[in-house]
Amino acid sequence: MRCGAKCLLVELEINGEKQVKPINARTPVDARKTIRLEYGAEANILSVRSEKRK
């Protein structure tokens, strides 16, 4: 985990199946990069939101 990183929730669609994955990243752009590196081009990213703390 890098300095300034926070947990972002990425909502994505893979093979017609919607999933929500928590990703540790500094910005939403970094979270999208991480998802694309992990799942490739077939992952359709729907939204990136910050996780609300309780």
N, C-alpha and C positions, 0 to 999 in steps of 0.2 A: 504494500500500500504506500502510495506516494504522499508527500506533504500536501495538504489542502484537498485531499480526496474525500469524497462523500459517497454515500450509497445512492445510486440512481436505479429506478425501476424502468426496465425497457420492455415495452409490450411489442411482441413480434409475431409474425405468422410464418410458420414453416410447414410446407406440404398441406396447406389448408387448415392447420391446427394453430390456434392462438395460444401463446405462452407469455408469461411474465417472468423475467429473469432479473434478479438483483445484481448490479455491476458496481464495483468500486472504481470510480473515475473522478477526475477533476471537473470536467465539463460534459455536457450532453454529446458534444462532438467526439470526445474520447470514448464515451460509452458506445456510440455507434460504430466507431473504428474497432473496438474490442469485439462486438457482435459480428461484424463482417469478417474479421480475422478467424473467429471461431466457427461460424456457420457458412461462410462464403456468400456468393451472390444470391442464392436461392432464398435467403432470409429476407422477408419484407418487414422492415421496421415501421411500426405504426405510431408509437409515441415513446418519449423519454421524459420521465418525471422524477423529481427528487422524492425520496422516501420521507414521510412525515414521522417524526419521532414522537413517542408517547410520553 
